[in-house]
Amino acid sequence: MPNLSKQPDSLLVEVVEDCSSVHSRHAAKPWKILVIDDDRDVHEATFYALKEETFFGRPIQLIHVYSASEARARMAEFRDVAVAIIDVVMETQTAGLDLIHDIRKAGLEEMRIVLRTGQPGLAPELSVIARYEIDDYRTKTELNRTRLITVVTSCLRIYNQYHAINSSRKGLEMIIKSARELFRPTNLEMFAWGILLQVAALVNSSPKGLVCVRRSESCVLESEVVCAAGRFLHFTGRRVSDVPEQEIVKILSSLPDLEEPVLSGNYLFLTISNRSHRKLAAVIELDVPVTETEMALVKLYCGNIKIAFDNISLVERLDELAFLDTTLQVPNLNAFYRSFEACLKHTKRPLSLGLIQIDRFDELIADHGLHLALECLRQMHAALSRLKGLEIVARVGDGTLAILGDPDQLSSEDIQAFLQQSYMIEGMEIAPCCRMLFRNLDKSETFPLEILREAVAALLHERAAGVGKVTHYDQKLRSDIERRNVLKGALKKAVEQHDGILVYMQPKIDLESKTCIGAEALVRWQYGDELIMPGEFIPISESIGATAALTEIVLQKSAEWLKETPREKGFKISINLSMYDLNLPGFARKLLRTIEKAGMPVETFEFEVTEGIAMKNQSTAISQLQMLREAGSTIALDDFGTGYSSLSQLQALPVDVLKIDRSFVGDLTADNARHSMAAIILSTTKALDLQCVAEGIETPEQEQALASLGCTIGQGYLYGKPCPFEVFSF
């Protein structure tokens, strides 16, 4: 309050302090009082009248201006002026009055204005008070020291109340705005920065302090500083126990669970918790004392923080579900894609992408159970993660891991050793068979999704490379894949339109009479000027689900040709069937309808399957073969002896004919015939009362050796290569 003891005749003014500081560690900020008058004696008198006075516990700071034009030039300096004492008559008779209008127009609404004049007649008091937004109007003679102190005290009280109202309004506007901003961040660091900046603004301080987060049950000293500013900046990412300010550490350790702001010395502390049992603590270093109004605003703000903190935890949990394989607790495909994209944008060193796939992962699950198979994959992830130079290792498929890192590390011997590694899981040693593909990335490549898609396609394309092998994605492989993709679309169109699908016939010969007793129908594809062989387009047809349609085309064309062509009695055409199609319900019935529609007897056709059917022993496929056999056709087992079938499985199959694979025929001579695999197979056919056909006969010596073993039917280049219908000769 003002010091009035020196003037016994003055009016005693008692001031009730309604804006007291919550703490007094800071030096009291002075009130700024602006004196605008062209009379220097007035400035000097005002200075001596107020120089030793304090108002509401704060001193004053006088700002002296000597003309209205100077005041206008310095208007930007008056933003925090509490009271202005302005002379009416200066450069002109109304200079002070005109200046008041400019002050209010400049947005200085909080400033309280007292007009002082030496010529009261020029501006009558009542009209001036009515016209202008001022607080008092005095003549210079009546404004003695006591009256001046009284006027200033009254104006400061009004200013302070107005300022408090405006501060509350601005604070509420800031809270509403900050609430929107608080709900925008999707990570804890951005959220913490928002708290630091916004709370500092609410208490009129620069952002200096730190924000730390911990689990509710953990020690405060173990909290991580997620963001910091000012002199605390270098503590970001460290623990609270590393902060040298023992006062801060001590208060953080003893903060109550009540989630309200706490003032201690030169610091403001906030604590909140969320539904995920995490606690956030913020420490703001203050520039000025915090008023009761500001504390009320901070408390209101804390309510918004709590809601937003819950929101952040929810977003982080969604993030975890989006970017974490929750089964293995390792990064997933989304995480790999995000890391991949960031590396392509920001990493300047060379990068290489690697895909590691457990071959026949479904069989690993069937043999050892899902739990052990997944644990094997998890241990593989852990082993890869120990390699140097990696950006990320992630699970991107059922049995597939992807890595991104230094090409030198990814092509090292460690990777090759990794593919041969076994894992001890619950007392059982499991050695997964893996395949791997590497692709070195070009600096111009910027589309991670496309790169990853090409790599996966390449890995699938190179299945034939075998397990334990490392395939490098090069230009040849890329060209092969591009060709395969082109052929996919073209083959689909060709099958739908029956365009370019050709049937070639290869004769089967009775070895004794040397007559043609049948033929095998082999599909070919004429794509433009290129004749594409089955070894290339059959896998493509399987991948697009076109094998059933291809088989129907071959059967239909063979039946039409056979119907129009004179032939010996008992002549049969063999049609190859795919395992994919035999697993389609109703496929055998569809084949029988095609034969019936062509007007040909079912007995005219023989259907060949590979011995993969014996290995898989799928009931659907076997039942469909049984249907074809019961309808009158014969069933031949192709490539016998090259797969996994056992004699017991063979006995259970609806098979009439065994075909000896060409690999058992190529080295046959009269001398080794009796001790050959061909001899064993022929003995088996006799024991099971099956017919036998030898494939791949190219020389008379092979023919004689097979005949000596009792083989009656042969097929191979010795009798004719596969050829179109019009060239085929009986």
C-alpha positions in Angstrom: 0.0 0.0 0.0 1.1 3.6 -0.5 3.5 5.1 2.1 1.5 8.1 3.4 3.2 8.7 6.8 5.1 11.7 5.6 2.0 13.8 4.9 -0.1 14.1 8.1 -2.7 16.3 6.3 -3.2 13.9 3.5 -6.1 11.6 3.0 -5.3 8.1 4.3 -6.0 5.5 1.6 -6.2 1.9 2.7 -5.6 -0.6 -0.1 -7.0 -4.2 0.0 -4.5 -6.3 -2.0 -6.7 -8.4 -4.3 -3.9 -9.5 -6.6 -1.4 -10.8 -4.1 1.3 -13.2 -5.2 1.1 -16.7 -4.2 4.8 -16.7 -3.5 7.4 -13.8 -3.0 10.6 -15.3 -4.1 10.7 -13.0 -7.2 11.4 -9.3 -6.9 8.1 -7.4 -7.2 7.5 -6.2 -10.8 7.0 -2.4 -10.9 3.8 -0.7 -12.1 4.5 1.3 -15.3 3.1 4.8 -15.2 3.2 6.9 -18.3 3.5 10.7 -18.0 2.8 12.7 -21.2 3.2 16.5 -20.8 5.2 19.2 -22.6 6.1 20.9 -19.3 9.3 19.5 -17.8 8.4 20.9 -14.4 5.3 18.7 -14.3 7.4 15.6 -15.0 9.8 16.6 -12.2 6.9 17.2 -9.7 5.3 13.9 -10.6 8.6 12.1 -10.1 9.2 13.6 -6.6 5.6 12.9 -5.6 5.7 9.2 -6.5 9.3 8.1 -6.3 9.2 6.5 -2.9 5.7 5.1 -3.1 4.6 1.5 -3.4 1.2 0.4 -4.6 -0.1 -3.1 -3.6 3.4 -4.1 -2.7 5.0 -3.1 -5.9 7.1 0.0 -6.8 6.4 2.2 -9.8 8.4 2.9 -13.0 7.8 6.3 -14.6 7.9 6.7 -18.4 8.4 10.3 -19.5 7.1 11.5 -22.9 7.1 15.2 -23.8 4.6 15.4 -26.7 1.7 13.7 -28.4 3.7 13.0 -31.5 6.5 11.3 -29.4 3.8 9.2 -27.7 2.5 8.1 -31.0 6.0 7.2 -32.2 6.6 5.1 -29.0 3.2 3.5 -28.8 4.6 0.0 -29.1 6.4 0.5 -25.7 3.2 1.1 -23.8 1.6 -2.4 -24.0 2.0 -3.1 -20.2 1.5 0.5 -19.0 -1.0 0.5 -16.1 -1.8 4.3 -15.8 -1.2 7.2 -18.2 -1.4 10.8 -17.0 -1.9 12.9 -20.1 -1.9 16.7 -20.6 -4.7 18.0 -22.7 -2.9 21.0 -24.4 0.4 20.2 -26.0 1.2 20.8 -29.7 -2.4 21.8 -30.2 -5.3 22.7 -28.0 -6.7 19.1 -28.2 -3.5 17.1 -28.6 -4.1 15.1 -25.5 -7.7 14.3 -26.4 -6.7 13.2 -29.9 -4.0 11.0 -28.4 -6.5 9.2 -26.2 -8.4 8.2 -29.3 -5.2 6.8 -30.9 -4.2 4.9 -27.7 -7.6 3.1 -27.6 -7.4 2.5 -31.3 -4.0 0.8 -30.8 -5.7 -1.8 -28.6 -4.5 -0.5 -25.2 -7.9 -1.0 -23.5 -6.5 -2.0 -20.1 -4.5 1.2 -19.7 -6.2 3.6 -17.2 -6.1 7.2 -18.4 -6.1 10.4 -16.2 -6.3 13.7 -18.1 -4.5 16.7 -16.5 -4.8 20.3 -17.8 -3.7 23.7 -16.9 -6.5 25.3 -19.0 -9.8 23.7 -17.9 -11.9 26.0 -19.9 -10.7 24.7 -23.2 -12.1 21.2 -22.4 -15.0 21.2 -20.0 -14.9 18.3 -17.6 -18.4 16.9 -18.1 -18.2 16.8 -21.9 -14.7 15.2 -21.9 -15.7 12.5 -19.4 -18.8 11.7 -21.5 -16.9 11.6 -24.8 -13.6 9.9 -24.0 -12.8 6.6 -22.3 -10.9 8.1 -19.3 -10.9 7.4 -15.6 -10.4 10.9 -14.2 -10.0 14.6 -15.3 -8.0 17.0 -13.0 -6.5 20.4 -13.3 -2.8 20.7 -12.5 -3.4 22.9 -9.6 -5.7 20.6 -7.8 -3.6 17.4 -8.4 -1.4 17.8 -5.3 0.7 14.9 -4.0 -2.1 13.3 -1.9 -4.7 13.6 -4.6 -2.2 12.2 -7.2 -1.5 9.2 -5.0 -5.3 8.7 -4.5 -6.0 8.9 -8.2 -3.1 6.5 -9.1 -4.2 4.0 -6.4 -7.7 4.0 -7.7 -6.6 3.6 -11.3 -4.2 0.8 -10.5 -7.0 -1.1 -8.7 -9.3 -0.7 -11.7 -6.4 -1.6 -14.0 -5.6 -4.7 -12.0 -9.2 -5.9 -11.9 -9.5 -5.3 -15.7 -6.2 -7.0 -16.3 -7.3 -10.0 -14.2 -10.6 -10.3 -16.1 -8.7 -10.0 -19.4 -6.1 -12.5 -18.3 -8.8 -14.9 -17.3 -10.6 -14.5 -20.6 -7.3 -14.9 -22.6 -6.4 -17.8 -20.3 -9.7 -19.5 -21.0 -9.3 -18.9 -24.7 -5.8 -20.4 -24.5 -7.2 -23.5 -22.7 -9.9 -24.0 -25.3 -7.3 -23.6 -28.1 -4.8 -25.8 -26.3 -7.4 -28.5 -25.7 -7.7 -28.8 -29.5 -3.9 -28.9 -29.9 -3.5 -31.4 -27.0 -5.7 -33.9 -28.8 -3.8 -33.6 -32.1 -0.4 -35.1 -31.0 -0.2 -38.9 -31.5 3.0 -39.4 -29.5 4.1 -38.7 -26.0 6.9 -36.3 -26.9 4.7 -33.9 -28.9 2.1 -34.1 -26.1 4.7 -33.2 -23.4 6.0 -30.3 -25.5 2.5 -29.0 -25.7 2.1 -29.1 -21.9 5.4 -27.3 -21.3 4.7 -24.5 -23.8 1.0 -24.0 -22.8 1.5 -24.0 -19.0 4.4 -21.6 -19.3 2.2 -19.3 -21.4 -0.6 -19.4 -18.8 1.7 -18.2 -16.0 3.4 -15.6 -18.2 6.8 -17.4 -18.2 9.1 -18.5 -20.9 9.1 -22.3 -21.5 11.8 -23.6 -19.1 11.4 -26.9 -17.5 10.9 -30.6 -18.1 8.2 -33.3 -18.4 8.8 -36.9 -17.2 6.7 -40.1 -17.4 6.7 -43.3 -15.4 4.6 -46.3 -14.6 2.5 -45.7 -11.4 4.3 -48.5 -9.5 7.8 -47.4 -10.5 10.1 -45.0 -8.6 10.0 -41.3 -9.5 13.7 -41.3 -9.9 13.4 -43.9 -12.7 11.0 -41.6 -14.6 12.2 -40.7 -18.2 12.4 -37.1 -19.2 10.5 -37.1 -22.4 11.0 -33.4 -23.2 12.8 -30.5 -21.7 13.5 -26.8 -22.5 15.7 -24.0 -21.3 18.6 -25.0 -19.1 17.1 -28.5 -18.7 17.2 -29.2 -22.5 20.2 -31.6 -22.3 18.3 -33.9 -19.9 15.9 -35.1 -22.6 15.9 -38.9 -22.7 17.6 -39.2 -19.3 16.2 -40.2 -15.9 15.0 -37.8 -13.3 17.8 -39.0 -11.0 20.3 -37.4 -13.4 18.9 -33.9 -12.9 21.3 -32.0 -10.7 18.6 -29.7 -9.2 18.1 -31.6 -6.0 15.2 -29.3 -5.1 13.3 -30.5 -8.2 14.2 -34.2 -7.5 13.1 -33.9 -3.9 9.8 -32.3 -4.6 9.0 -34.7 -7.5 9.7 -37.6 -5.1 7.3 -36.2 -2.4 4.5 -34.9 -4.6 1.1 -36.1 -3.4 -1.2 -38.2 -5.5 -3.6 -35.2 -5.7 -3.6 -34.1 -9.3 -3.4 -30.4 -8.7 -0.7 -27.9 -9.5 1.8 -27.3 -6.6 4.0 -24.2 -6.2 7.4 -24.6 -4.5 9.9 -21.8 -4.5 10.7 -20.8 -8.1 8.9 -23.8 -9.6 5.4 -24.9 -10.6 4.7 -28.7 -10.5 1.9 -30.6 -12.2 1.1 -34.3 -11.8 -1.5 -36.4 -13.6 -2.1 -40.1 -14.2 -4.1 -42.0 -16.8 -6.1 -45.2 -17.1 -3.0 -47.1 -18.3 -1.4 -46.6 -14.9 1.2 -44.1 -16.1 2.1 -40.8 -14.3 3.2 -37.6 -15.9 5.0 -34.9 -14.0 5.8 -31.4 -15.3 8.1 -28.9 -13.8 8.0 -25.2 -15.0 10.6 -22.7 -13.9 8.8 -19.4 -13.3 9.8 -15.9 -14.5 7.3 -14.0 -12.3 5.1 -14.8 -9.4 1.9 -16.7 -10.2 -1.3 -15.0 -9.4 -4.4 -16.7 -7.9 -6.2 -16.2 -11.3 -3.3 -17.9 -13.1 -3.4 -20.8 -10.6 -7.1 -21.2 -11.2 -6.5 -21.4 -14.9 -3.7 -23.9 -14.5 -6.1 -26.1 -12.4 -8.7 -25.9 -15.1 -6.0 -26.7 -17.7 -5.0 -29.8 -15.8 -8.4 -31.3 -16.3 -7.9 -31.1 -20.1 -4.4 -32.6 -19.8 -5.8 -35.7 -18.0 -8.3 -36.4 -20.8 -5.6 -35.8 -23.4 -3.1 -38.0 -21.6 -5.7 -40.9 -21.7 -6.0 -40.2 -25.4 -2.3 -40.4 -25.9 -2.2 -43.8 -24.1 -5.0 -45.0 -26.3 -3.2 -43.9 -29.5 0.1 -45.5 -28.3 -1.9 -48.8 -27.6 -3.4 -48.6 -31.1 0.1 -47.8 -32.4 1.3 -51.0 -30.6 -1.4 -53.1 -32.2 -0.8 -51.5 -35.6 3.0 -51.9 -35.6 3.7 -54.9 -33.3 3.2 -58.6 -33.9 1.4 -59.3 -30.7 2.1 -63.1 -31.0 5.9 -62.8 -31.1 6.2 -59.3 -29.6 8.3 -58.2 -32.6 7.8 -55.5 -35.3 5.2 -56.4 -37.9 4.7 -55.6 -41.6 3.4 -52.1 -40.8 6.4 -51.3 -38.7 8.7 -52.6 -41.4 7.0 -50.5 -44.0 7.2 -47.4 -41.9 10.9 -48.0 -41.1 11.6 -48.8 -44.8 9.9 -45.6 -45.9 11.9 -43.5 -43.4 15.2 -45.1 -44.5 14.5 -44.4 -48.1 13.9 -40.7 -47.4 16.7 -40.0 -44.8 19.4 -42.7 -44.9 22.3 -41.8 -47.2 24.3 -45.0 -46.9 23.6 -48.1 -49.1 20.7 -50.3 -48.1 19.7 -53.9 -48.8 16.4 -55.7 -48.3 16.4 -59.3 -47.2 13.5 -61.8 -46.9 13.9 -65.0 -45.0 11.2 -67.6 -45.3 10.8 -70.9 -43.5 10.0 -73.5 -46.2 6.7 -75.3 -45.6 6.0 -73.4 -42.4 2.6 -75.1 -42.3 4.2 -78.5 -42.1 6.5 -77.3 -39.3 3.3 -76.3 -37.5 1.7 -79.7 -38.2 4.8 -81.6 -37.1 5.6 -79.6 -33.9 2.5 -77.6 -33.1 1.8 -73.9 -33.5 3.5 -72.9 -30.2 6.8 -74.4 -31.1 6.7 -73.2 -34.7 6.1 -69.6 -33.5 8.8 -69.9 -30.9 11.2 -71.0 -33.6 10.3 -68.0 -35.6 10.8 -65.7 -32.6 14.3 -67.2 -31.9 15.1 -66.7 -35.6 14.1 -63.0 -35.2 16.3 -62.7 -32.1 19.3 -64.3 -33.9 18.9 -61.9 -36.9 18.5 -58.9 -34.6 22.0 -59.5 -33.2 23.6 -58.9 -36.6 25.3 -55.5 -37.0 24.2 -52.8 -39.4 20.5 -53.6 -39.4 17.8 -51.0 -39.3 14.9 -53.4 -38.5 13.9 -57.1 -38.4 10.2 -57.7 -38.7 7.7 -60.5 -39.2 6.0 -59.8 -42.5 4.2 -63.2 -43.1 3.3 -66.5 -41.5 6.8 -67.9 -41.7 8.6 -64.9 -43.2 11.0 -62.3 -41.7 12.2 -59.2 -43.4 15.4 -57.3 -42.6 16.8 -53.9 -43.8 20.3 -52.8 -43.4 23.9 -52.6 -44.6 24.5 -54.7 -47.8 27.9 -55.8 -46.6 26.4 -57.3 -43.4 23.5 -58.9 -45.2 25.8 -60.6 -47.7 28.2 -61.8 -45.1 29.0 -65.4 -44.1 26.9 -64.8 -40.9 23.7 -64.8 -43.0 24.7 -68.1 -44.7 25.5 -69.6 -41.3 22.1 -68.3 -40.0 20.3 -70.3 -42.7 21.9 -73.6 -41.4 21.2 -72.8 -37.7 19.0 -75.0 -35.5 17.1 -73.9 -32.3 16.6 -75.6 -29.0 13.0 -75.3 -28.0 11.6 -77.0 -24.9 14.3 -79.6 -25.1 13.7 -80.3 -28.8 16.1 -79.3 -31.5 14.4 -77.8 -34.5 16.3 -77.0 -37.7 13.9 -75.0 -40.0 14.6 -75.1 -43.7 14.9 -71.6 -44.9 15.3 -69.7 -48.2 16.6 -66.2 -48.5 16.4 -63.4 -51.0 18.4 -60.1 -51.1 17.8 -57.0 -53.0 20.2 -54.1 -53.0 18.3 -50.8 -53.2 19.0 -48.1 -55.7 19.1 -44.5 -54.4 16.4 -43.5 -57.0 13.9 -46.0 -55.5 11.3 -44.3 -53.4 8.3 -46.6 -53.2 8.8 -49.1 -50.4 5.5 -51.0 -51.0 6.4 -51.6 -54.6 9.9 -52.8 -53.7 8.6 -55.1 -51.0 6.0 -56.5 -53.3 8.6 -57.2 -56.0 10.9 -58.9 -53.4 8.1 -61.2 -52.2 7.2 -62.0 -55.8 10.8 -62.9 -56.4 11.0 -65.1 -53.4 8.0 -67.0 -54.5 9.3 -67.1 -58.1 12.5 -68.7 -56.9 11.0 -71.6 -54.8 12.9 -74.0 -57.1 16.2 -72.6 -55.9 16.0 -74.9 -52.9 16.3 -74.4 -49.2 19.4 -73.2 -47.5 20.1 -71.0 -50.6 20.5 -67.3 -50.9 19.0 -65.7 -54.0 20.2 -62.3 -55.2 17.6 -60.1 -56.9 19.4 -59.0 -60.1 18.3 -57.7 -63.5 17.8 -61.3 -64.9 15.5 -62.2 -62.0 13.7 -58.9 -62.4 13.2 -59.6 -66.1 12.0 -63.1 -65.3 9.4 -61.8 -62.9 8.3 -59.1 -65.3 7.9 -61.7 -68.0 5.9 -63.9 -65.6 3.6 -61.0 -64.8 3.0 -60.3 -68.5 2.4 -63.9 -69.2 -0.1 -64.2 -66.3 -2.4 -61.7 -68.0 -1.9 -63.0 -71.4 -2.5 -66.7 -70.4 -5.7 -65.8 -68.6 -7.0 -64.1 -71.7 -5.9 -67.0 -73.9 -7.7 -69.6 -71.8 -10.9 -67.5 -71.6 -10.9 -67.1 -75.4 -9.4 -70.5 -76.3 -6.8 -68.5 -78.3 -3.3 -70.0 -78.8 -3.9 -73.1 -76.6 -2.6 -76.0 -78.7 -2.6 -79.7 -78.2 0.4 -81.8 -79.2 0.4 -85.6 -79.4 3.2 -88.0 -78.5 2.7 -91.6 -79.5 2.8 -94.7 -77.2 4.1 -97.8 -78.9 3.6 -101.5 -78.4 7.2 -102.7 -78.0 6.5 -106.1 -79.5 4.3 -105.2 -82.5 5.8 -101.7 -83.0 2.3 -100.3 -83.6 0.9 -97.1 -82.1 -1.7 -98.0 -79.5 -2.2 -94.6 -78.0 -0.9 -91.1 -77.4 -0.3 -88.6 -74.6 -2.0 -85.2 -75.1 0.4 -82.4 -74.2 -0.6 -78.8 -74.0 1.3 -76.0 -75.6 0.7 -72.2 -75.7 1.4 -70.1 -78.8 1.9 -66.6 -77.5 2.4 -64.3 -80.5 5.4 -65.7 -82.4 6.7 -67.7 -79.4 5.8 -71.2 -78.5 5.8 -71.4 -74.7 6.4 -74.8 -73.1 4.5 -76.3 -70.2 7.4 -76.0 -67.8 7.0 -72.2 -67.9 3.2 -71.6 -68.2 1.8 -74.5 -66.2 3.1 -73.0 -62.8 1.6 -69.7 -64.0 -1.7 -71.3 -64.8 -1.7 -72.9 -61.3 -1.1 -69.4 -59.7 -4.1 -67.9 -61.6 -6.4 -70.9 -61.2 -6.5 -71.7 -64.9 -5.4 -75.4 -64.9 -8.9 -76.8 -64.8 -9.9 -74.7 -67.8 -6.7 -75.8 -69.6 -7.4 -79.4 -68.9 -11.0 -79.0 -70.3 -9.6 -77.4 -73.5 -7.1 -80.3 -74.0 -9.8 -82.9 -73.3 -12.3 -81.2 -75.6 -9.9 -80.8 -78.5 -8.5 -84.3 -78.1 -12.1 -85.8 -78.1 -13.0 -83.8 -81.2 -9.8 -84.9 -83.0 -10.3 -88.5 -82.0 -13.9 -88.5 -83.2 -12.9 -87.4 -86.7 -9.7 -89.5 -87.0 -9.7 -93.2 -88.1 -7.8 -95.3 -85.5 -7.1 -98.8 -84.4 -9.4 -100.4 -81.9 -8.3 -99.8 -78.3 -6.5 -96.5 -79.1 -6.4 -94.3 -76.0 -5.4 -90.7 -75.4 -3.8 -89.9 -72.0 -4.8 -86.6 -70.4 -2.6 -85.1 -67.6 -4.5 -83.9 -64.5 -3.2 -81.3 -62.0 -3.3 -82.0 -58.2 -4.8 -78.5 -57.9 -7.8 -79.5 -60.0 -8.4 -82.9 -58.4 -8.9 -81.1 -55.1 -11.8 -79.1 -56.6 -15.1 -80.7 -55.8 -17.0 -81.7 -59.0 -14.0 -81.6 -61.2 -14.2 -85.3 -62.3 -17.9 -84.9 -63.0 -17.2 -81.9 -65.2 -14.6 -84.0 -67.2 -17.1 -86.8 -67.7 -19.7 -84.3 -69.0 -17.1 -82.9 -71.5 -16.5 -86.5 -72.8 -20.2 -87.2 -73.0 -20.8 -84.0 -74.8 -18.2 -84.9 -77.4 -19.9 -88.2 -78.0 -16.9 -90.3 -77.2 -16.8 -93.4 -74.9 -15.0 -92.8 -71.5 -12.9 -95.9 -72.1 -11.1 -93.9 -74.8 -9.3 -91.8 -72.3 -6.7 -92.4 -69.7 -5.9 -89.8 -67.0 -2.4 -89.3 -65.7 -1.5 -88.0 -62.3 1.9 -87.6 -60.6 2.8 -89.5 -57.5 2.4 -86.4 -55.5 -1.1 -87.6 -54.9 0.2 -90.6 -53.1 2.4 -88.4 -50.9 -0.5 -86.0 -50.0 -3.1 -88.8 -49.9 -5.9 -86.3 -50.1 -9.2 -88.0 -49.9 -11.0 -85.5 -52.3 -8.5 -86.1 -55.1 -8.6 -89.9 -54.6 -12.4 -90.0 -54.6 -12.4 -88.1 -57.9 -10.0 -90.5 -59.5 -12.2 -93.3 -58.3 -15.1 -91.7 -60.0 -13.2 -91.5 -63.3 -12.1 -95.1 -63.0 -15.6 -96.4 -62.2 -16.9 -94.5 -65.3 -14.6 -96.6 -67.5 -11.4 -94.6 -67.9 -8.0 -95.9 -66.8 -5.7 -94.1 -64.3 -1.9 -93.8 -64.8 0.6 -92.9 -62.2 3.3 -90.7 -63.9 7.0 -90.3 -62.9 6.8 -93.3 -60.6 9.8 -93.7 -58.4 10.9 -90.0 -58.3 8.7 -88.9 -55.4 7.7 -90.1 -51.9 5.1 -92.8 -52.4 5.3 -96.1 -50.6 4.1 -99.5 -51.8 1.3 -99.5 -49.2 0.1 -96.1 -50.5 0.4 -97.3 -54.1 -1.8 -100.3 -53.3 -4.5 -98.0 -51.9 -4.6 -95.8 -55.0 -7.1 -96.4 -57.9 -4.3 -96.9 -60.4 -4.1 -99.1 -63.5 -0.8 -98.0 -65.1 2.6 -97.2 -63.8 4.9 -95.0 -65.9 8.6 -95.5 -65.5 10.3 -92.0 -65.3 12.8 -91.1 -68.0 15.5 -90.7 -65.3 15.5 -94.5 -64.9 15.7 -95.1 -68.6 18.5 -92.9 -69.8 21.4 -95.1 -68.6 19.8 -98.5 -69.4 21.9 -101.0 -71.3 21.5 -104.7 -71.9 24.3 -105.3 -69.3 22.8 -103.3 -66.4 19.1 -103.8 -67.1 18.6 -106.7 -64.6 20.0 -104.6 -61.7 18.3 -101.4 -62.6 15.5 -99.4 -60.9 13.5 -100.1 -64.1 13.7 -103.8 -63.3 12.4 -103.2 -59.8 9.5 -101.1 -61.0 8.5 -103.7 -63.6 8.6 -106.4 -60.9 6.3 -104.2 -58.8 3.8 -103.8 -61.7 3.7 -107.5 -62.2 3.1 -108.1 -58.5 0.3 -105.6 -58.4 -1.1 -106.6 -61.8 -0.6 -103.2 -63.3 0.3 -102.2 -66.8 3.7 -100.5 -67.3 4.8 -97.7 -69.7 8.4 -96.6 -70.0 9.0 -92.9 -70.8 12.0 -91.3 -72.4 13.1 -94.0 -74.8 15.5 -92.5 -77.2 17.7 -95.4 -78.5 17.1 -98.9 -79.8 19.4 -100.2 -77.0 17.1 -98.7 -74.3 14.1 -100.3 -76.1 15.7 -103.7 -76.2 16.8 -103.5 -72.5 13.2 -102.6 -71.4 11.7 -105.3 -73.6 14.0 -107.9 -72.1 12.7 -106.9 -68.6 9.1 -107.5 -69.8 8.0 -103.9 -70.5 5.4 -103.9 -73.2 4.7 -100.2 -73.9 7.2 -97.4 -74.6 7.1 -93.7 -75.2 9.9 -91.3 -76.3 11.8 -89.5 -79.0 12.7 -92.9 -80.6 9.1 -93.1 -81.8 8.3 -89.4 -82.3 8.4 -86.0 -80.6 5.2 -84.3 -79.5 3.5 -82.8 -82.6 0.2 -81.1 -83.6 -2.8 -83.2 -84.6 -2.4 -82.6 -88.3 1.2 -84.0 -88.2 0.6 -86.9 -85.9 1.0 -90.3 -87.6 -0.3 -93.7 -86.3 
